[in-house]
Amino acid sequence: MLKISAIPAFKDNYIWLLQRGNHTVVVDPGDATPVISLLKALSLNLDAILITHHHADHIDGVNELLRHWPAKVYAPKRSQYNFPHQAVAENSIIQLGALELNLVVMELPGHTLDHVGYYGANSLFCGDTLFGGGCGRLFEGTPQQMYLALQRLANLPEDTAIYCAHEYTQHNLEFALSLEPDNVALTQRLADVSLQRQKGEPSLPSTIRLELETNPFLRCLKPAIQHAAGFNPSTAINVDPAEVFSVIRSLRNHY
């Protein structure tokens, strides 16, 4: 049975650990120390490393991990790295035989231009593209690129489990509620997440269904979100939802 669990790192990062038997894969190991500690304590082998984008808090642990295990590294072809890796692009298939798992690569430019996600077994490892209740900042891409990337994810099966790389959910939902105060599902989710965080539990994984109900960046066609972005929903037939996205992304930057 495939097991997926979070390894906390830094202030709010999650390094996702995929495990079947004593074989494992990690996603975005920005820090090697907690990964090494866990794998050594449980006598687990590291078979592969998946990288979603080039930011330091997602890759800085790779070389140290490779000193302990001869893992295969998969990373986006659009960036250069200082470790051996296999470059991946749209529709690349990652065959993780020891985990009995195949993942397909989705190019998701926006947060960075090289950003990819890994999708398979009804799960998505999406780095800093989609967050619980939010999305990543635009460091390199355009609002149009990020909006289109998020729409690709929104069209995945609604029961897809979402494994993103940061614990930002509570603050994201507080912002979302400022835009949609009458959203009952959002109010309930914020209460649930607040309780999880009080207990020290991760708010993740999420699901596409939950994000469609509560994440303003996937709700740019909703009248309440358009109104919050300064558009009149009654006359917004021709409004580009990417423009709505751009406005609320800017609002979130300053929230």
N, C-alpha and C positions, 0 to 999 in steps of 0.2 A: 504494500500500500504506500502510495506517495504521501509524504508528510511535508507540509510547508509551514515554516515558523520564522519569526522575526528575531534577528540579533540586533539589539540596540547599539548605536554607535554615536559618538559625539553628543551634541545636545539633543537632536531630534531626528537623526537618520535611522532608517531601518535597512539592514543588510538581510535580504531574504535568503533563507536556507531551504533548499529542496532536498529531501532525503528519502531514499528507499534502501532498506537494510543498512549496510555500513557505507553506502555510496552517497555522495552529496554534490550539490552544485550551489554556488552562491551568486547572488546578483548584486552588483555595484558595491564591492568591498572597499569603501574609502579608508577603512582602518583594519589592518590585519589582526591586531591584538585580540579583540573579542572572538573573532573567527577561529584563530589558532587555539585559544583557550578552550572553547567549546568542543572543537573537533578532537583535540588531544584528550580532553577529559572523557569523551565518549568513544574513543578509539575509532573515529570515523575517517574515511578517505575523501579527499577533495578531488573530484573527477574533472570539474569544469568551472569556469568563471564567465558570467555574462555581464557585459557592460552596456549600459543604455546611452551614455554620452560622456564627454571628455572632462567634465568638471572634477576638480581634485577630490572632493568629498565622496566621489563615486569610484575613483580609480587608484587612490594613493596607497592602498594596501596590496595591490596586485603583486608587485615584485617580491614583497616579503612572503606572501603566500606561496609563490613559485619556488622560493628557497626551501619550503617544507614539503611541497607536493608537486609532481609533474603534471599539473592540471592544464587542460586545454582552455585557452582564452578566446572568447568571441567578442568582437568590438566593432562599432560602426566604421565603415570604410571611409567616411568623409573626414576622419581625423587621423592624426599621427600619434603613436603611443611609444613609450620607451620600454615596452615589454613585448615579447613574441605573442602574436595573436592571429587568429583567422578573421579577416575582414568580412562583415556581413552587410547585406543591403536588402531592399524590399523583396519579400518572398523567399529569402534564404531559409533553408530548413536546417534547424539545429537538431541533430539526432543524438539524444542522450540515452544510449542503449542500456547502461547500467541502471538507469532510473525508469526504463521502459516509457520514455517520454520524447515526443517530437514537438518542437516549438517552431513557429513561423515568425519571421522578422517583419515588422511593420515600420516603415520609415515615418517618423512623426516630427518633422521640423517645426520649430516654434520657440521653445525654451532655448534650444541651441539648434544650429542647422544640421548637426550630425545625429540628432536624437532618434533612437529607435525604441520599439517595444518588442516584447517576446510574448507570443500568444499560443496557447495550447492547453489541452486538458481542461478546458473551460476556465482558464486562468490567464490573466494579463499582468505582466511585469512591465510597468510603464514609467519607471524612473520619476522624472520631474515634469511629465506632461500633464497627467491628470492626478489630482490629489483628492482626498476625501473632502467633499464640499468646495473644492477649488481647482486651481490649475497653476502651473509654473509661471514665473515671471518671464518676460520676453527679453532675453539677453542678446539674442542674435537674429531671431526670426521676426516676421511681421505679424500683426494681428490677424491678417487673412490666413497666413500659413498655420498659425496656432488654432484658429477657429476650425479650419478644415481638418487638422489633425484630431481635434476633439470630436468633430462630427464622425470621423471614421470610428472612433472608439464608441461613440454613442450608438452606432449601428451594429455593434457586436450583440450577441444574445444577451438578454437582460439579466440572466442568472450568472453571467461571467463574473468571477471573483477578481477584484482589483487590488493589486499589490503595488502600491506606490512607495516612494523612497523617503518620505518625511512624515512626521507626526504633526501635521498642521490642522487637523480636522476641526478641532473645537473653535479655534479663532476664525477659520474659514466659514464655519456655520454661523458664528455670531455676525460676521459681515453679511452673509446671505440673508439672515433674518432681518437685517436693516433694510434690505431691498424688498423682501417679501414677508412682511410681518404677519400676513394672514395665511401663510402656508402651513397647514396643520402637520404635514409629514415632516417639514423642516423643524418645527417646534419640538416634535417628538424626538427627532434624531438628535438635536442638540442636547436634550435632556438625557438621552441614552449615552451619548458620547461623554458628557460631563461626568456622569456616574462612572463610566469606564476609566476615565482619566484620574478621578479621585482614588480609584482602586489601584492605579498604576498599570492598568491594562492597555494594550494597543487598541486604537479605534479601527484598526484595519485587520483583515481586508474588508473592503466595501464591495458593492456589486454595481453593475451598470444600472440596474433598476433603481437602486437607491440614489445613485447620482442623478439620474433623469428626474427624480422627484424632488431633489433638494439642492442640486449644484447649479448656481446661477449661470455658470459658463456653458452649461448644456441646455439652458432654458432661455436662450436669447430670442426665441419667437414668442415667449409668453408675454401677455400684455403688462403684467406687473413689473417684469424685468425691463421691458422697453420703456415703461413710464419712469422707472427709477433711473434709467440711463438718459432721460430727458427727451424721449420721443413720445409723441402722442399716438397711442395704440390704434385709435380710431382712424388715423390717417397714415398709418405706418405700413401700408400694403407694399410700398416699394422700398422700404428701408432695408438696407443690407444688414443681415444679422451679424456679419463680421464687424460692422460699425458699432452695433450694440455691444458686442463682445469687447471691442477696443475701449469703449467708455467704461464699462464695469471693471475691466482689468486695471485701468488707470485709477479708478476709485479704490480698488482693493490695494493698490500699491501704497496708498496713503491712509489706509484704515488702521 
